[in-house]
Amino acid sequence: MEWYYAEEGRQLGPVTEEQFQELVRSGKITGTTLIWQQGMAKWQPYNSVSVTEVVPGSPGDTARCAECGKIFSINDMVHYGNSWVCAACKPVFFQRVTEGAPPPASMALWRSDRLLVMNKDATLPDRCVKCNAPANGKRLTRNLYWHSPYIYLLILLNLIIYVIVALIVRKKARVQIGLCDQHRTKRRLALSFGWLAGLGGLGLFIVSLANSWGLLALVGFGLLLAGLIVGATGSMISAKRIDDRFVWVKGVCRPYLDSLPEWREGF
């Protein structure tokens, strides 16, 4: 079956299946490239068309599965877009595609230096975002918020005005991240310590001020600050930026990011 593709407003092709796959591997055809072949109702972006291939390789060639994160020989995997999928994950992966949800790596997730860039509707891989270990289906729902850093200047004017404006203009993204058992436990401990230290420190600070206990007031303030800092680590991730389509996420481990394609402006 022959393929056609668009480049800078021009229709190119036809190319054979082998030539098409070589264009994908070379990066000439990306996830947003419009493609068409006989039988398709209209031109569609490459990342929305179920085009699969098996790329032959030497016995030493390996890749990370986009679904489970484990390493396999590419001879035992299926290549979809820019993602490799192992045999065990293939049914789940392509069921996701059939249902209209984007595959986890090639179509909706990217890396940009130390940031995870994701479409707001993306489904994250079943891997822990903190260590890349299998999450075994355990997810944590997080509501991420972001507003322009310039909004913080309103604090100099009035704290209440800042809060009102921030609530109005902030952008929100709801994501479900994978967490392994070890990091779920760390999160619970961080939140527990944060609440205990924060509330205890706040109470000690108020009582100490009322009784002019200067040293204990400093201790209370220190506990409050420590509680806030440690408790914040329990959030696991945070938003660096949010726009109408994408979320830039901080706090994701490097091995997790390294399994994703590089972000390019224009996706």
Secondary structure, 3 states (H helix, E strand, C coil): CCEEEEECCEEEEEECHHHHHHHHHHCCCCCCCEEECCCCCCCEEHHHCCCEECCCCCCCCEEEECCCCCEEEHHHEEEECCEEEECCCHHHHHHHHHCCCCCCCCCCEEEECCEEEEECCCCCCCEECCCCCECCCCEEEEEEEECCHHHHHHHHHCHHHHHHHHHHHCEEEEEEEECCHHHHHHHHHHHHHHHHHHHHHHHHHHHHHHCCCHHHHHHHHHHHHHHHHHHHHCCCCEEEEECCCEEEEECCCHHHHHCCCECCCCC
